[in-house]
C-alpha cells in the first residue's frame, strides 16, 4: 500500500522534494524549531485544530501532511476552490469509519478563505465533537475570511516567505539529486534565481526545473546569469491585487508618507507598481493622503496630488507613473496635519449625537416679503462691514448649542498662520463679551 508521500517517477520537482518530516523542512523555524509550537505539538502526540496563514509556496500543505503522518492520522485533503458541502459530508463519513478503527482524522482545507459561511459551518460541529481535527491553509487574513466560531477553535500560525538563505539551501538540495549533479549555478546566478522566486519555494523549484531542462536541451552544464536572464524573462513578483499582501503594502505606503520618509514611500510605491497594482488606484490613494495627512498645513499637496492623477490619465503608463511618484515624494516631505481630518470626524459624530437645531433667524435669507416680516436675516451682521471684517461676538450655531472647538491647527506649515488668525479672532470675541 503506497503511503502518503509516494510519488510517481515523473512527478514535478516540487513534489519530489516535498519533505517527509519536520527535520527536512526548510524555513519556518519560528514554528518548527526546537521548543516551537508545531514541534511541541508533534512531540506531544496530540493534534489540535489550526490555521496556517502565509503566502503561496511557503509550506502550508507540506506541514499539514507531515503533521498528519506524525500523528498517524487519516489525512483528508479538501480544496475550497473545487469542493462543496457534499465533499465535506463524504470526509465526515470517512472520519467516522476511521474512528471505528481507533484512528484520528485530519481534515485539511486548502484555501479555506474561499469557503462561504455555510460551507465552514458544515464541518464546525464535527471539529467541536472531536471527530475531526481541522487544519486550514489560507493566504488571506483569517480574521477577515474565517468564521469567528471556527477561528475561536483553531490556533493561527503565521508562515513567512522563505529567506534568501532558505532558498539557497533548496537550490543545493536540487543540485544534489542524481539527475542534476552535473549542473552548476554560480553565486550571481543563484541570487538572480532567488530574487525571481521572491520567497516562494514552489516557484523556485518550478523555475529551476524549467531552467535545468532548458540547459540540458542546449547541452549546458552551467547556469550563468546571462542564461537565466535569457530564459526567465520578466517574472511577476508575489502580489495579490485584492488580498493581504496588497493591503499591507498600501498601508506601508500611506504610513511612510505620513511618517515623512520620502524614500520609504517611494520604495512601497514602486513595489506596488512592480507587483501589478493599478496606478489609478494608487492615484486615488495619493489624493486621499494629501487630504488626510497634510491638509491645510500645505494646500499645495492637494493640488499636486490631483494634478499627478490627471497627468497619469493623460500620459498613461509608464510615463504617467513618474507624476505619481513625484506626488508621493512631495507628500512625504510636506508639513503634516490631520487637524482637518480629525475635526471633520469629530463634527460628524457631534452632529449625529445632537438634535437637529433650527437655523437661527438672523442667519436665514429673506427672499420674500413674508420672510422679511417674520424677521429672517434682520439682525444679521455683514462681516465685511465690521472692523477687521469680523463680526466679533456673533454666533453662527443653533440657539442654545455652543460652538465646538474641534478644529485645532497644528504648529506646522500654513496652519501656523491659520492658528494665529483663529487665536486673534477669539481674542476679538472675548473683547466683545464672548459669543452671543
Helices and strands as residue ranges (DSSP letters): H 13-16, G 22-24, H 29-32, H 37-44, E 50-53, H 60-70, E 74-79, H 85-100, E 105-110, G 112-114, H 117-129, E 133-138, H 142-145, H 148-151, E 155-158, H 164-175, G 178-180, E 184-185, H 187-197, H 201-217, E 222-223, H 225-232, H 244-258, H 262-275, H 279-289, I 290-294, G 295-297, H 300-315, H 319-333, H 339-353, G 361-363, H 369-373, G 383-385, G 387-389, H 415-431
